[in-house]
Structure formats: structure tokens, C-alpha cells
Amino acid sequence: MLKIGVIVSSTRPNRFADTPTKWIVEKASARNNLDIEVLDLRDYSMPFFEEAMSPAWAPSQNPVALEWQKKIEEKDGFIVVTAEYNRGPTAVLKNALDYAYPQWNKKAIGFVGYGSTGAARAIEQLRTNAIELQMAPIRVGVHIQGQVFMSVLMGQAKLEDFDFLNPNVDDLLNQLTWWTAALKNAREADAAEKVAA
Ligand SMILES: Cc1cc2nc3c(=O)[nH]c(=O)nc-3n(C[C@H](O)[C@H](O)[C@H](O)COP(=O)(O)O)c2cc1C
């Protein structure tokens, strides 16, 4: 089984985030090789980054950051369910990315975005952030946008009503699974080599 963390990027009260999270979790859980866990940033309340050094260089001090890092370490890959705030990712999500480093390395990450443009602009920034974290951001994103986003936000429709999103979700899950499995094998081969050395 591949362990996938589904990261919820918004922590505000009455967030929309729960709707696309539930939707993608149901679809991903239907795959027999994915073990899905929701990582809700509400459960990892970290201050704006204030460690003495980047987690790339020194262990963190903040106890919640240590918990967050342990959780990220456990996972093989990630789906980020992301809002777009002022054409970028939410601050709470960027902060959570900054609060780990080796734990992200050599893992795949895919995105489900929502908003007027399906969070396309936030996701492009997040892909660049992921490269710096030595991750493999996958090509396909699911973008819940325009009228689809508005009608679900206003309670006039459900995401399940929009079948045309399904092939896109399948592509996302297929690519994420391929990269996650490939990188897991490669990480395990690295670890075995180290033990043998
Ligand atoms: C501070 C802020 C900035 C926003 N900026 C954008 C934006 O740049 N693009 C967009 O499509 N929607 C934007 N929105 C609208 C969000 O898409 C909408 O509020 C969405 O519900 C936010 O996700 P959430 O409810 O899960 O927090 C913004 C919302 C907030 C609160």
C-alpha cells in the first residue's frame, strides 16, 4: 500500500475545503493500493516560521512542528487540496511546507484546486515550492473552477454532479500512484544500499 496524505490547505471557519477534500478522499480511497489519511492543518497549529534554522539544516524546536514532520515522514506521497488566496497558496499551507524538509524529499505531490480559476495560479507556485523541497510535482491537476466552483459553493450543486471531472481525477491518481511507487522503490533501494555499506 502507498501511504498518501491529503493535506487540507484552509483552516478558516466555514471553509469550502471540506467539500473537495471529502470528494477526492472518496475517489482515492476506492483505489486498492492507496492508503489515505487526511492531514488537516487545523490539527497542526504552528506559529509563522520562527525556527533558528531551516529544517533542511537543523532539527526543529517547536513540538507541533516535530509532530508535523513525523506525520510527513510516514507518508509516501501527497495530494494537496488547495484554495487560492490572492493568486497564491494560503499562508497556512506555505508555512506548513516550510516547517519540514527532509521529510518531503523524494516524494510525489499532486494538487486539487478550487476557486475562480481552480487555484491554477496557487498550484503553479506550489509546484515551484515542491521542487525546492526535492519533491516530484505531478503534471495533472484537478481544477474545480468557474461555474462548477460557484454552484457547489452556493449549495446549488454537488461535485458528484460533474462527471466530466472524473477522467481528470483518474489521471491525477494514476500519475500520483506511478510516481509515488517509483520514488518509494528508489528510497528503499537507497536505504538498503546504506545498510549494506
Ligand atoms: C484572503 C482571500 C483571498 C482570495 N483570493 C482569491 C484568489 O486570488 N483567487 C480565487 O479564485 N479566489 C480567491 N478567494 C476566494 C476563495 O476562492 C474562496 O473564498 C474559497 O472558498 C476559499 O477557500 P476556503 O473556503 O477553503 O478557505 C480568496 C478568498 C480569501 C479569503
The ligand as a Tripos MOL2 file, in Angstrom:
@<TRIPOS>MOLECULE
LIG
   31    33     1     0     0
SMALL
NO_CHARGES

@<TRIPOS>ATOM
      1 C1         -7.9650   36.2370    1.5530 C.3       1 LIG1
      2 C2         -8.6880   35.6450    0.3680 C.ar      1 LIG1
      3 C3         -8.1600   35.8210   -0.8950 C.ar      1 LIG1
      4 C4         -8.7980   35.2260   -2.0030 C.ar      1 LIG1
      5 N1         -8.2150   35.3210   -3.2310 N.ar      1 LIG1
      6 C5         -8.6840   34.5580   -4.2500 C.ar      1 LIG1
      7 C6         -7.9680   34.4540   -5.4630 C.ar      1 LIG1
      8 O1         -6.9280   35.0260   -5.6590 O.2       1 LIG1
      9 N2         -8.4850   33.6640   -6.4310 N.ar      1 LIG1
     10 C7         -9.6600   32.9680   -6.2670 C.ar      1 LIG1
     11 O2        -10.0840   32.2410   -7.1590 O.2       1 LIG1
     12 N3        -10.3780   33.0720   -5.1130 N.ar      1 LIG1
     13 C8         -9.9160   33.8340   -4.1170 C.ar      1 LIG1
     14 N4        -10.5890   33.9070   -2.9250 N.ar      1 LIG1
     15 C9        -11.9090   33.2600   -2.8230 C.3       1 LIG1
     16 C10       -11.7300   31.8030   -2.4330 C.3       1 LIG1
     17 O3        -11.5820   31.0240   -3.5950 O.3       1 LIG1
     18 C11       -12.9620   31.3060   -1.6480 C.3       1 LIG1
     19 O4        -13.1790   32.1530   -0.5340 O.3       1 LIG1
     20 C12       -12.7490   29.8930   -1.1540 C.3       1 LIG1
     21 O5        -13.9130   29.4690   -0.5110 O.3       1 LIG1
     22 C13       -11.5620   29.8280   -0.1890 C.3       1 LIG1
     23 O6        -11.3380   28.5190    0.2630 O.3       1 LIG1
     24 P1        -11.7260   28.0900    1.7520 P.3       1 LIG1
     25 O7        -13.1890   28.4240    1.9210 O.co2     1 LIG1
     26 O8        -11.4950   26.6110    1.7850 O.co2     1 LIG1
     27 O9        -10.8580   28.8520    2.6860 O.co2     1 LIG1
     28 C14        -9.9950   34.4960   -1.8250 C.ar      1 LIG1
     29 C15       -10.5130   34.3430   -0.5320 C.ar      1 LIG1
     30 C16        -9.8680   34.8900    0.5630 C.ar      1 LIG1
     31 C17       -10.4070   34.6250    1.9490 C.3       1 LIG1
@<TRIPOS>BOND
     1     1     2 1
     2     2     3 ar
     3     2    30 ar
     4     3     4 ar
     5     4     5 ar
     6     4    28 ar
     7     5     6 ar
     8     6     7 ar
     9     6    13 1
    10     7     8 2
    11     7     9 ar
    12     9    10 ar
    13    10    11 2
    14    10    12 ar
    15    12    13 ar
    16    13    14 ar
    17    14    15 1
    18    14    28 ar
    19    15    16 1
    20    16    17 1
    21    16    18 1
    22    18    19 1
    23    18    20 1
    24    20    21 1
    25    20    22 1
    26    22    23 1
    27    23    24 1
    28    24    25 2
    29    24    26 1
    30    24    27 1
    31    28    29 ar
    32    29    30 ar
    33    30    31 1
@<TRIPOS>SUBSTRUCTURE
     1 LIG1         1 GROUP 0 **** ****
